[in-house]
Amino acid sequence: MAEQGRVRLKQVLFEFVRVGQVVKVNAIDPETGIEVSMVGDAKASSDTLKRLAARKLEYVIAKRLTQRGGKTGGC
């Protein structure tokens, strides 16, 4: 999964919740069960928000991999 500090996600599940002028985006890796949240401008495209949320998810998974010595665990 990790390649030179970079994580390649096979699949990401997204959830979008609009709250006024912002959108909360949840991104979940179904393989590990790791979930991240972010808030973005409601005017931004869904593709942009997906890309940013996926990058955050990749970052969190890569960080956990380095902390656990290459092992990720689900819930």
mmCIF file of the N, C-alpha and C atoms, coordinates in Angstrom:
data_MODEL
# 
_entry.id   MODEL 
# 
loop_
_atom_site.group_PDB 
_atom_site.id 
_atom_site.type_symbol 
_atom_site.label_atom_id 
_atom_site.label_alt_id 
_atom_site.label_comp_id 
_atom_site.label_asym_id 
_atom_site.label_entity_id 
_atom_site.label_seq_id 
_atom_site.pdbx_PDB_ins_code 
_atom_site.Cartn_x 
_atom_site.Cartn_y 
_atom_site.Cartn_z 
_atom_site.occupancy 
_atom_site.B_iso_or_equiv 
_atom_site.pdbx_formal_charge 
_atom_site.auth_seq_id 
_atom_site.auth_comp_id 
_atom_site.auth_asym_id 
_atom_site.auth_atom_id 
_atom_site.pdbx_PDB_model_num 
ATOM 1   N N  . MET A 1 1  ? 0.814   -1.194 0.000  1.00 0.00 ? 1  MET A N  1 
ATOM 2   C CA . MET A 1 1  ? 0.000   0.000  0.000  1.00 0.00 ? 1  MET A CA 1 
ATOM 3   C C  . MET A 1 1  ? 0.861   1.263  0.000  1.00 0.00 ? 1  MET A C  1 
ATOM 4   N N  . ALA A 1 2  ? 1.942   1.267  0.781  1.00 0.00 ? 2  ALA A N  1 
ATOM 5   C CA . ALA A 1 2  ? 2.805   2.443  0.844  1.00 0.00 ? 2  ALA A CA 1 
ATOM 6   C C  . ALA A 1 2  ? 3.966   2.291  -0.122 1.00 0.00 ? 2  ALA A C  1 
ATOM 7   N N  . GLU A 1 3  ? 4.270   3.363  -0.799 1.00 0.00 ? 3  GLU A N  1 
ATOM 8   C CA . GLU A 1 3  ? 5.353   3.361  -1.779 1.00 0.00 ? 3  GLU A CA 1 
ATOM 9   C C  . GLU A 1 3  ? 6.128   4.659  -1.609 1.00 0.00 ? 3  GLU A C  1 
ATOM 10  N N  . GLN A 1 4  ? 7.303   4.579  -1.015 1.00 0.00 ? 4  GLN A N  1 
ATOM 11  C CA . GLN A 1 4  ? 8.144   5.740  -0.768 1.00 0.00 ? 4  GLN A CA 1 
ATOM 12  C C  . GLN A 1 4  ? 7.386   6.841  -0.028 1.00 0.00 ? 4  GLN A C  1 
ATOM 13  N N  . GLY A 1 5  ? 6.670   6.452  1.043  1.00 0.00 ? 5  GLY A N  1 
ATOM 14  C CA . GLY A 1 5  ? 5.934   7.424  1.831  1.00 0.00 ? 5  GLY A CA 1 
ATOM 15  C C  . GLY A 1 5  ? 4.605   7.828  1.227  1.00 0.00 ? 5  GLY A C  1 
ATOM 16  N N  . ARG A 1 6  ? 4.243   7.257  0.105  1.00 0.00 ? 6  ARG A N  1 
ATOM 17  C CA . ARG A 1 6  ? 2.988   7.600  -0.574 1.00 0.00 ? 6  ARG A CA 1 
ATOM 18  C C  . ARG A 1 6  ? 2.026   6.418  -0.485 1.00 0.00 ? 6  ARG A C  1 
ATOM 19  N N  . VAL A 1 7  ? 0.774   6.706  -0.196 1.00 0.00 ? 7  VAL A N  1 
ATOM 20  C CA . VAL A 1 7  ? -0.242  5.669  -0.079 1.00 0.00 ? 7  VAL A CA 1 
ATOM 21  C C  . VAL A 1 7  ? -1.128  5.708  -1.317 1.00 0.00 ? 7  VAL A C  1 
ATOM 22  N N  . ARG A 1 8  ? -1.411  4.552  -1.873 1.00 0.00 ? 8  ARG A N  1 
ATOM 23  C CA . ARG A 1 8  ? -2.320  4.445  -3.020 1.00 0.00 ? 8  ARG A CA 1 
ATOM 24  C C  . ARG A 1 8  ? -3.616  3.823  -2.524 1.00 0.00 ? 8  ARG A C  1 
ATOM 25  N N  . LEU A 1 9  ? -4.696  4.557  -2.626 1.00 0.00 ? 9  LEU A N  1 
ATOM 26  C CA . LEU A 1 9  ? -5.979  4.058  -2.172 1.00 0.00 ? 9  LEU A CA 1 
ATOM 27  C C  . LEU A 1 9  ? -6.711  3.380  -3.329 1.00 0.00 ? 9  LEU A C  1 
ATOM 28  N N  . LYS A 1 10 ? -7.206  2.168  -3.068 1.00 0.00 ? 10 LYS A N  1 
ATOM 29  C CA . LYS A 1 10 ? -7.958  1.442  -4.094 1.00 0.00 ? 10 LYS A CA 1 
ATOM 30  C C  . LYS A 1 10 ? -9.365  2.010  -4.236 1.00 0.00 ? 10 LYS A C  1 
ATOM 31  N N  . GLN A 1 11 ? -9.952  2.391  -3.109 1.00 0.00 ? 11 GLN A N  1 
ATOM 32  C CA . GLN A 1 11 ? -11.324 2.881  -3.091 1.00 0.00 ? 11 GLN A CA 1 
ATOM 33  C C  . GLN A 1 11 ? -11.472 3.857  -1.942 1.00 0.00 ? 11 GLN A C  1 
ATOM 34  N N  . VAL A 1 12 ? -12.273 4.895  -2.144 1.00 0.00 ? 12 VAL A N  1 
ATOM 35  C CA . VAL A 1 12 ? -12.577 5.857  -1.090 1.00 0.00 ? 12 VAL A CA 1 
ATOM 36  C C  . VAL A 1 12 ? -14.077 6.121  -1.127 1.00 0.00 ? 12 VAL A C  1 
ATOM 37  N N  . LEU A 1 13 ? -14.696 6.089  0.029  1.00 0.00 ? 13 LEU A N  1 
ATOM 38  C CA . LEU A 1 13 ? -16.111 6.423  0.145  1.00 0.00 ? 13 LEU A CA 1 
ATOM 39  C C  . LEU A 1 13 ? -16.212 7.867  0.632  1.00 0.00 ? 13 LEU A C  1 
ATOM 40  N N  . PHE A 1 14 ? -17.088 8.644  0.006  1.00 0.00 ? 14 PHE A N  1 
ATOM 41  C CA . PHE A 1 14 ? -17.247 10.057 0.361  1.00 0.00 ? 14 PHE A CA 1 
ATOM 42  C C  . PHE A 1 14 ? -18.659 10.323 0.839  1.00 0.00 ? 14 PHE A C  1 
ATOM 43  N N  . GLU A 1 15 ? -18.770 11.251 1.799  1.00 0.00 ? 15 GLU A N  1 
ATOM 44  C CA . GLU A 1 15 ? -20.062 11.732 2.265  1.00 0.00 ? 15 GLU A CA 1 
ATOM 45  C C  . GLU A 1 15 ? -19.978 13.258 2.293  1.00 0.00 ? 15 GLU A C  1 
ATOM 46  N N  . PHE A 1 16 ? -20.969 13.916 1.714  1.00 0.00 ? 16 PHE A N  1 
ATOM 47  C CA . PHE A 1 16 ? -21.023 15.375 1.676  1.00 0.00 ? 16 PHE A CA 1 
ATOM 48  C C  . PHE A 1 16 ? -22.233 15.852 2.467  1.00 0.00 ? 16 PHE A C  1 
ATOM 49  N N  . VAL A 1 17 ? -22.003 16.824 3.384  1.00 0.00 ? 17 VAL A N  1 
ATOM 50  C CA . VAL A 1 17 ? -23.090 17.415 4.160  1.00 0.00 ? 17 VAL A CA 1 
ATOM 51  C C  . VAL A 1 17 ? -22.933 18.927 4.085  1.00 0.00 ? 17 VAL A C  1 
ATOM 52  N N  . ARG A 1 18 ? -23.906 19.572 3.457  1.00 0.00 ? 18 ARG A N  1 
ATOM 53  C CA . ARG A 1 18 ? -23.846 21.031 3.359  1.00 0.00 ? 18 ARG A CA 1 
ATOM 54  C C  . ARG A 1 18 ? -24.410 21.642 4.634  1.00 0.00 ? 18 ARG A C  1 
ATOM 55  N N  . VAL A 1 19 ? -23.645 22.595 5.186  1.00 0.00 ? 19 VAL A N  1 
ATOM 56  C CA . VAL A 1 19 ? -24.049 23.314 6.386  1.00 0.00 ? 19 VAL A CA 1 
ATOM 57  C C  . VAL A 1 19 ? -23.852 24.794 6.093  1.00 0.00 ? 19 VAL A C  1 
ATOM 58  N N  . GLY A 1 20 ? -24.898 25.460 5.649  1.00 0.00 ? 20 GLY A N  1 
ATOM 59  C CA . GLY A 1 20 ? -24.797 26.872 5.296  1.00 0.00 ? 20 GLY A CA 1 
ATOM 60  C C  . GLY A 1 20 ? -23.888 27.081 4.101  1.00 0.00 ? 20 GLY A C  1 
ATOM 61  N N  . GLN A 1 21 ? -22.847 27.864 4.296  1.00 0.00 ? 21 GLN A N  1 
ATOM 62  C CA . GLN A 1 21 ? -21.928 28.211 3.209  1.00 0.00 ? 21 GLN A CA 1 
ATOM 63  C C  . GLN A 1 21 ? -20.748 27.249 3.079  1.00 0.00 ? 21 GLN A C  1 
ATOM 64  N N  . VAL A 1 22 ? -20.738 26.187 3.873  1.00 0.00 ? 22 VAL A N  1 
ATOM 65  C CA . VAL A 1 22 ? -19.636 25.221 3.823  1.00 0.00 ? 22 VAL A CA 1 
ATOM 66  C C  . VAL A 1 22 ? -20.180 23.812 3.611  1.00 0.00 ? 22 VAL A C  1 
ATOM 67  N N  . VAL A 1 23 ? -19.290 22.921 3.212  1.00 0.00 ? 23 VAL A N  1 
ATOM 68  C CA . VAL A 1 23 ? -19.618 21.511 3.039  1.00 0.00 ? 23 VAL A CA 1 
ATOM 69  C C  . VAL A 1 23 ? -18.648 20.701 3.880  1.00 0.00 ? 23 VAL A C  1 
ATOM 70  N N  . LYS A 1 24 ? -19.199 19.807 4.704  1.00 0.00 ? 24 LYS A N  1 
ATOM 71  C CA . LYS A 1 24 ? -18.357 18.879 5.452  1.00 0.00 ? 24 LYS A CA 1 
ATOM 72  C C  . LYS A 1 24 ? -18.210 17.628 4.590  1.00 0.00 ? 24 LYS A C  1 
ATOM 73  N N  . VAL A 1 25 ? -16.964 17.215 4.382  1.00 0.00 ? 25 VAL A N  1 
ATOM 74  C CA . VAL A 1 25 ? -16.690 16.031 3.570  1.00 0.00 ? 25 VAL A CA 1 
ATOM 75  C C  . VAL A 1 25 ? -16.018 14.982 4.457  1.00 0.00 ? 25 VAL A C  1 
ATOM 76  N N  . ASN A 1 26 ? -16.601 13.794 4.475  1.00 0.00 ? 26 ASN A N  1 
ATOM 77  C CA . ASN A 1 26 ? -16.001 12.650 5.155  1.00 0.00 ? 26 ASN A CA 1 
ATOM 78  C C  . ASN A 1 26 ? -15.449 11.731 4.080  1.00 0.00 ? 26 ASN A C  1 
ATOM 79  N N  . ALA A 1 27 ? -14.232 11.265 4.259  1.00 0.00 ? 27 ALA A N  1 
ATOM 80  C CA . ALA A 1 27 ? -13.608 10.317 3.334  1.00 0.00 ? 27 ALA A CA 1 
ATOM 81  C C  . ALA A 1 27 ? -13.214 9.089  4.140  1.00 0.00 ? 27 ALA A C  1 
ATOM 82  N N  . ILE A 1 28 ? -13.613 7.914  3.642  1.00 0.00 ? 28 ILE A N  1 
ATOM 83  C CA . ILE A 1 28 ? -13.380 6.666  4.372  1.00 0.00 ? 28 ILE A CA 1 
ATOM 84  C C  . ILE A 1 28 ? -12.669 5.675  3.474  1.00 0.00 ? 28 ILE A C  1 
ATOM 85  N N  . ASP A 1 29 ? -11.623 5.042  4.019  1.00 0.00 ? 29 ASP A N  1 
ATOM 86  C CA . ASP A 1 29 ? -10.956 3.944  3.330  1.00 0.00 ? 29 ASP A CA 1 
ATOM 87  C C  . ASP A 1 29 ? -11.603 2.656  3.832  1.00 0.00 ? 29 ASP A C  1 
ATOM 88  N N  . PRO A 1 30 ? -12.392 1.964  2.992  1.00 0.00 ? 30 PRO A N  1 
ATOM 89  C CA . PRO A 1 30 ? -13.087 0.769  3.468  1.00 0.00 ? 30 PRO A CA 1 
ATOM 90  C C  . PRO A 1 30 ? -12.148 -0.386 3.825  1.00 0.00 ? 30 PRO A C  1 
ATOM 91  N N  . GLU A 1 31 ? -10.940 -0.361 3.301  1.00 0.00 ? 31 GLU A N  1 
ATOM 92  C CA . GLU A 1 31 ? -9.982  -1.430 3.591  1.00 0.00 ? 31 GLU A CA 1 
ATOM 93  C C  . GLU A 1 31 ? -9.473  -1.362 5.025  1.00 0.00 ? 31 GLU A C  1 
ATOM 94  N N  . THR A 1 32 ? -9.209  -0.153 5.511  1.00 0.00 ? 32 THR A N  1 
ATOM 95  C CA . THR A 1 32 ? -8.657  0.025  6.858  1.00 0.00 ? 32 THR A CA 1 
ATOM 96  C C  . THR A 1 32 ? -9.688  0.539  7.858  1.00 0.00 ? 32 THR A C  1 
ATOM 97  N N  . GLY A 1 33 ? -10.771 1.123  7.362  1.00 0.00 ? 33 GLY A N  1 
ATOM 98  C CA . GLY A 1 33 ? -11.765 1.720  8.238  1.00 0.00 ? 33 GLY A CA 1 
ATOM 99  C C  . GLY A 1 33 ? -11.382 3.099  8.734  1.00 0.00 ? 33 GLY A C  1 
ATOM 100 N N  . ILE A 1 34 ? -10.307 3.649  8.216  1.00 0.00 ? 34 ILE A N  1 
ATOM 101 C CA . ILE A 1 34 ? -9.851  4.977  8.634  1.00 0.00 ? 34 ILE A CA 1 
ATOM 102 C C  . ILE A 1 34 ? -10.711 6.031  7.953  1.00 0.00 ? 34 ILE A C  1 
ATOM 103 N N  . GLU A 1 35 ? -11.134 7.018  8.743  1.00 0.00 ? 35 GLU A N  1 
ATOM 104 C CA . GLU A 1 35 ? -12.005 8.076  8.254  1.00 0.00 ? 35 GLU A CA 1 
ATOM 105 C C  . GLU A 1 35 ? -11.410 9.438  8.604  1.00 0.00 ? 35 GLU A C  1 
ATOM 106 N N  . VAL A 1 36 ? -11.520 10.377 7.671  1.00 0.00 ? 36 VAL A N  1 
ATOM 107 C CA . VAL A 1 36 ? -11.107 11.750 7.929  1.00 0.00 ? 36 VAL A CA 1 
ATOM 108 C C  . VAL A 1 36 ? -12.256 12.675 7.547  1.00 0.00 ? 36 VAL A C  1 
ATOM 109 N N  . SER A 1 37 ? -12.255 13.859 8.132  1.00 0.00 ? 37 SER A N  1 
ATOM 110 C CA . SER A 1 37 ? -13.242 14.878 7.817  1.00 0.00 ? 37 SER A CA 1 
ATOM 111 C C  . SER A 1 37 ? -12.542 16.166 7.468  1.00 0.00 ? 37 SER A C  1 
ATOM 112 N N  . MET A 1 38 ? -13.181 16.939 6.613  1.00 0.00 ? 38 MET A N  1 
ATOM 113 C CA . MET A 1 38 ? -12.680 18.266 6.280  1.00 0.00 ? 38 MET A CA 1 
ATOM 114 C C  . MET A 1 38 ? -13.863 19.154 5.953  1.00 0.00 ? 38 MET A C  1 
ATOM 115 N N  . VAL A 1 39 ? -13.642 20.445 5.978  1.00 0.00 ? 39 VAL A N  1 
ATOM 116 C CA . VAL A 1 39 ? -14.677 21.408 5.647  1.00 0.00 ? 39 VAL A CA 1 
ATOM 117 C C  . VAL A 1 39 ? -14.169 22.250 4.493  1.00 0.00 ? 39 VAL A C  1 
ATOM 118 N N  . GLY A 1 40 ? -15.045 22.434 3.484  1.00 0.00 ? 40 GLY A N  1 
ATOM 119 C CA . GLY A 1 40 ? -14.664 23.221 2.318  1.00 0.00 ? 40 GLY A CA 1 
ATOM 120 C C  . GLY A 1 40 ? -15.766 24.185 1.933  1.00 0.00 ? 40 GLY A C  1 
ATOM 121 N N  . ASP A 1 41 ? -15.456 25.069 1.038  1.00 0.00 ? 41 ASP A N  1 
ATOM 122 C CA . ASP A 1 41 ? -16.400 26.059 0.528  1.00 0.00 ? 41 ASP A CA 1 
ATOM 123 C C  . ASP A 1 41 ? -17.492 25.362 -0.280 1.00 0.00 ? 41 ASP A C  1 
ATOM 124 N N  . ALA A 1 42 ? -18.736 25.710 -0.020 1.00 0.00 ? 42 ALA A N  1 
ATOM 125 C CA . ALA A 1 42 ? -19.857 25.097 -0.732 1.00 0.00 ? 42 ALA A CA 1 
ATOM 126 C C  . ALA A 1 42 ? -19.825 25.434 -2.225 1.00 0.00 ? 42 ALA A C  1 
ATOM 127 N N  . LYS A 1 43 ? -19.091 26.472 -2.608 1.00 0.00 ? 43 LYS A N  1 
ATOM 128 C CA . LYS A 1 43 ? -18.985 26.852 -4.023 1.00 0.00 ? 43 LYS A CA 1 
ATOM 129 C C  . LYS A 1 43 ? -17.957 26.010 -4.769 1.00 0.00 ? 43 LYS A C  1 
ATOM 130 N N  . ALA A 1 44 ? -17.108 25.302 -4.044 1.00 0.00 ? 44 ALA A N  1 
ATOM 131 C CA . ALA A 1 44 ? -16.083 24.466 -4.678 1.00 0.00 ? 44 ALA A CA 1 
ATOM 132 C C  . ALA A 1 44 ? -16.754 23.258 -5.332 1.00 0.00 ? 44 ALA A C  1 
ATOM 133 N N  . SER A 1 45 ? -16.140 22.763 -6.395 1.00 0.00 ? 45 SER A N  1 
ATOM 134 C CA . SER A 1 45 ? -16.699 21.598 -7.085 1.00 0.00 ? 45 SER A CA 1 
ATOM 135 C C  . SER A 1 45 ? -16.535 20.346 -6.226 1.00 0.00 ? 45 SER A C  1 
ATOM 136 N N  . SER A 1 46 ? -17.408 19.374 -6.450 1.00 0.00 ? 46 SER A N  1 
ATOM 137 C CA . SER A 1 46 ? -17.311 18.128 -5.686 1.00 0.00 ? 46 SER A CA 1 
ATOM 138 C C  . SER A 1 46 ? -16.016 17.395 -6.015 1.00 0.00 ? 46 SER A C  1 
ATOM 139 N N  . ASP A 1 47 ? -15.535 17.520 -7.259 1.00 0.00 ? 47 ASP A N  1 
ATOM 140 C CA . ASP A 1 47 ? -14.256 16.893 -7.622 1.00 0.00 ? 47 ASP A CA 1 
ATOM 141 C C  . ASP A 1 47 ? -13.101 17.482 -6.815 1.00 0.00 ? 47 ASP A C  1 
ATOM 142 N N  . THR A 1 48 ? -13.105 18.788 -6.646 1.00 0.00 ? 48 THR A N  1 
ATOM 143 C CA . THR A 1 48 ? -12.055 19.440 -5.858 1.00 0.00 ? 48 THR A CA 1 
ATOM 144 C C  . THR A 1 48 ? -12.112 18.984 -4.405 1.00 0.00 ? 48 THR A C  1 
ATOM 145 N N  . LEU A 1 49 ? -13.306 18.962 -3.845 1.00 0.00 ? 49 LEU A N  1 
ATOM 146 C CA . LEU A 1 49 ? -13.456 18.533 -2.450 1.00 0.00 ? 49 LEU A CA 1 
ATOM 147 C C  . LEU A 1 49 ? -13.070 17.070 -2.276 1.00 0.00 ? 49 LEU A C  1 
ATOM 148 N N  . LYS A 1 50 ? -13.411 16.220 -3.238 1.00 0.00 ? 50 LYS A N  1 
ATOM 149 C CA . LYS A 1 50 ? -13.024 14.808 -3.179 1.00 0.00 ? 50 LYS A CA 1 
ATOM 150 C C  . LYS A 1 50 ? -11.513 14.655 -3.223 1.00 0.00 ? 50 LYS A C  1 
ATOM 151 N N  . ARG A 1 51 ? -10.867 15.411 -4.112 1.00 0.00 ? 51 ARG A N  1 
ATOM 152 C CA . ARG A 1 51 ? -9.409  15.330 -4.245 1.00 0.00 ? 51 ARG A CA 1 
ATOM 153 C C  . ARG A 1 51 ? -8.724  15.736 -2.947 1.00 0.00 ? 51 ARG A C  1 
ATOM 154 N N  . LEU A 1 52 ? -9.200  16.824 -2.341 1.00 0.00 ? 52 LEU A N  1 
ATOM 155 C CA . LEU A 1 52 ? -8.597  17.304 -1.095 1.00 0.00 ? 52 LEU A CA 1 
ATOM 156 C C  . LEU A 1 52 ? -8.828  16.327 0.055  1.00 0.00 ? 52 LEU A C  1 
ATOM 157 N N  . ALA A 1 53 ? -10.030 15.782 0.144  1.00 0.00 ? 53 ALA A N  1 
ATOM 158 C CA . ALA A 1 53 ? -10.330 14.826 1.210  1.00 0.00 ? 53 ALA A CA 1 
ATOM 159 C C  . ALA A 1 53 ? -9.522  13.541 1.031  1.00 0.00 ? 53 ALA A C  1 
ATOM 160 N N  . ALA A 1 54 ? -9.371  13.087 -0.212 1.00 0.00 ? 54 ALA A N  1 
ATOM 161 C CA . ALA A 1 54 ? -8.579  11.880 -0.480 1.00 0.00 ? 54 ALA A CA 1 
ATOM 162 C C  . ALA A 1 54 ? -7.115  12.109 -0.123 1.00 0.00 ? 54 ALA A C  1 
ATOM 163 N N  . ARG A 1 55 ? -6.588  13.304 -0.427 1.00 0.00 ? 55 ARG A N  1 
ATOM 164 C CA . ARG A 1 55 ? -5.199  13.615 -0.062 1.00 0.00 ? 55 ARG A CA 1 
ATOM 165 C C  . ARG A 1 55 ? -5.017  13.596 1.449  1.00 0.00 ? 55 ARG A C  1 
ATOM 166 N N  . LYS A 1 56 ? -6.003  14.135 2.180  1.00 0.00 ? 56 LYS A N  1 
ATOM 167 C CA . LYS A 1 56 ? -5.912  14.116 3.642  1.00 0.00 ? 56 LYS A CA 1 
ATOM 168 C C  . LYS A 1 56 ? -5.955  12.678 4.148  1.00 0.00 ? 56 LYS A C  1 
ATOM 169 N N  . LEU A 1 57 ? -6.828  11.854 3.559  1.00 0.00 ? 57 LEU A N  1 
ATOM 170 C CA . LEU A 1 57 ? -6.920  10.454 3.955  1.00 0.00 ? 57 LEU A CA 1 
ATOM 171 C C  . LEU A 1 57 ? -5.607  9.722  3.690  1.00 0.00 ? 57 LEU A C  1 
ATOM 172 N N  . GLU A 1 58 ? -5.002  9.966  2.534  1.00 0.00 ? 58 GLU A N  1 
ATOM 173 C CA . GLU A 1 58 ? -3.698  9.363  2.218  1.00 0.00 ? 58 GLU A CA 1 
ATOM 174 C C  . GLU A 1 58 ? -2.655  9.776  3.243  1.00 0.00 ? 58 GLU A C  1 
ATOM 175 N N  . TYR A 1 59 ? -2.650  11.048 3.608  1.00 0.00 ? 59 TYR A N  1 
ATOM 176 C CA . TYR A 1 59 ? -1.693  11.560 4.592  1.00 0.00 ? 59 TYR A CA 1 
ATOM 177 C C  . TYR A 1 59 ? -1.867  10.860 5.937  1.00 0.00 ? 59 TYR A C  1 
ATOM 178 N N  . VAL A 1 60 ? -3.112  10.740 6.402  1.00 0.00 ? 60 VAL A N  1 
ATOM 179 C CA . VAL A 1 60 ? -3.378  10.125 7.707  1.00 0.00 ? 60 VAL A CA 1 
ATOM 180 C C  . VAL A 1 60 ? -2.972  8.652  7.699  1.00 0.00 ? 60 VAL A C  1 
ATOM 181 N N  . ILE A 1 61 ? -3.293  7.942  6.624  1.00 0.00 ? 61 ILE A N  1 
ATOM 182 C CA . ILE A 1 61 ? -2.927  6.523  6.541  1.00 0.00 ? 61 ILE A CA 1 
ATOM 183 C C  . ILE A 1 61 ? -1.410  6.373  6.513  1.00 0.00 ? 61 ILE A C  1 
ATOM 184 N N  . ALA A 1 62 ? -0.719  7.197  5.718  1.00 0.00 ? 62 ALA A N  1 
ATOM 185 C CA . ALA A 1 62 ? 0.744   7.121  5.646  1.00 0.00 ? 62 ALA A CA 1 
ATOM 186 C C  . ALA A 1 62 ? 1.369   7.419  7.008  1.00 0.00 ? 62 ALA A C  1 
ATOM 187 N N  . LYS A 1 63 ? 0.812   8.385  7.721  1.00 0.00 ? 63 LYS A N  1 
ATOM 188 C CA . LYS A 1 63 ? 1.331   8.726  9.047  1.00 0.00 ? 63 LYS A CA 1 
ATOM 189 C C  . LYS A 1 63 ? 1.152   7.559  10.008 1.00 0.00 ? 63 LYS A C  1 
ATOM 190 N N  . ARG A 1 64 ? -0.006  6.916  9.967  1.00 0.00 ? 64 ARG A N  1 
ATOM 191 C CA . ARG A 1 64 ? -0.240  5.764  10.844 1.00 0.00 ? 64 ARG A CA 1 
ATOM 192 C C  . ARG A 1 64 ? 0.655   4.595  10.466 1.00 0.00 ? 64 ARG A C  1 
ATOM 193 N N  . LEU A 1 65 ? 0.917   4.412  9.174  1.00 0.00 ? 65 LEU A N  1 
ATOM 194 C CA . LEU A 1 65 ? 1.816   3.339  8.746  1.00 0.00 ? 65 LEU A CA 1 
ATOM 195 C C  . LEU A 1 65 ? 3.214   3.531  9.326  1.00 0.00 ? 65 LEU A C  1 
ATOM 196 N N  . THR A 1 66 ? 3.714   4.751  9.301  1.00 0.00 ? 66 THR A N  1 
ATOM 197 C CA . THR A 1 66 ? 5.055   5.005  9.826  1.00 0.00 ? 66 THR A CA 1 
ATOM 198 C C  . THR A 1 66 ? 5.088   4.870  11.343 1.00 0.00 ? 66 THR A C  1 
ATOM 199 N N  . GLN A 1 67 ? 3.997   5.241  12.009 1.00 0.00 ? 67 GLN A N  1 
ATOM 200 C CA . GLN A 1 67 ? 3.942   5.126  13.470 1.00 0.00 ? 67 GLN A CA 1 
ATOM 201 C C  . GLN A 1 67 ? 3.849   3.683  13.928 1.00 0.00 ? 67 GLN A C  1 
ATOM 202 N N  . ARG A 1 68 ? 3.174   2.832  13.146 1.00 0.00 ? 68 ARG A N  1 
ATOM 203 C CA . ARG A 1 68 ? 2.968   1.433  13.528 1.00 0.00 ? 68 ARG A CA 1 
ATOM 204 C C  . ARG A 1 68 ? 3.930   0.489  12.830 1.00 0.00 ? 68 ARG A C  1 
ATOM 205 N N  . GLY A 1 69 ? 4.860   1.011  12.110 1.00 0.00 ? 69 GLY A N  1 
ATOM 206 C CA . GLY A 1 69 ? 5.834   0.156  11.441 1.00 0.00 ? 69 GLY A CA 1 
ATOM 207 C C  . GLY A 1 69 ? 5.278   -0.602 10.253 1.00 0.00 ? 69 GLY A C  1 
ATOM 208 N N  . GLY A 1 70 ? 4.315   0.019  9.550  1.00 0.00 ? 70 GLY A N  1 
ATOM 209 C CA . GLY A 1 70 ? 3.790   -0.601 8.337  1.00 0.00 ? 70 GLY A CA 1 
ATOM 210 C C  . GLY A 1 70 ? 2.500   -1.362 8.504  1.00 0.00 ? 70 GLY A C  1 
ATOM 211 N N  . LYS A 1 71 ? 1.935   -1.374 9.712  1.00 0.00 ? 71 LYS A N  1 
ATOM 212 C CA . LYS A 1 71 ? 0.690   -2.106 9.931  1.00 0.00 ? 71 LYS A CA 1 
ATOM 213 C C  . LYS A 1 71 ? -0.447  -1.131 10.138 1.00 0.00 ? 71 LYS A C  1 
ATOM 214 N N  . THR A 1 72 ? -1.529  -1.287 9.379  1.00 0.00 ? 72 THR A N  1 
ATOM 215 C CA . THR A 1 72 ? -2.733  -0.502 9.628  1.00 0.00 ? 72 THR A CA 1 
ATOM 216 C C  . THR A 1 72 ? -3.787  -1.445 10.166 1.00 0.00 ? 72 THR A C  1 
ATOM 217 N N  . GLY A 1 73 ? -4.572  -0.935 11.049 1.00 0.00 ? 73 GLY A N  1 
ATOM 218 C CA . GLY A 1 73 ? -5.634  -1.763 11.629 1.00 0.00 ? 73 GLY A CA 1 
ATOM 219 C C  . GLY A 1 73 ? -6.965  -1.102 11.474 1.00 0.00 ? 73 GLY A C  1 
ATOM 220 N N  . GLY A 1 74 ? -7.968  -1.872 11.198 1.00 0.00 ? 74 GLY A N  1 
ATOM 221 C CA . GLY A 1 74 ? -9.319  -1.359 11.135 1.00 0.00 ? 74 GLY A CA 1 
ATOM 222 C C  . GLY A 1 74 ? -9.860  -1.139 12.530 1.00 0.00 ? 74 GLY A C  1 
ATOM 223 N N  . CYS A 1 75 ? -11.127 -0.825 12.584 1.00 0.00 ? 75 CYS A N  1 
ATOM 224 C CA . CYS A 1 75 ? -11.801 -0.579 13.867 1.00 0.00 ? 75 CYS A CA 1 
ATOM 225 C C  . CYS A 1 75 ? -11.960 -1.838 14.649 1.00 0.00 ? 75 CYS A C  1 
# 
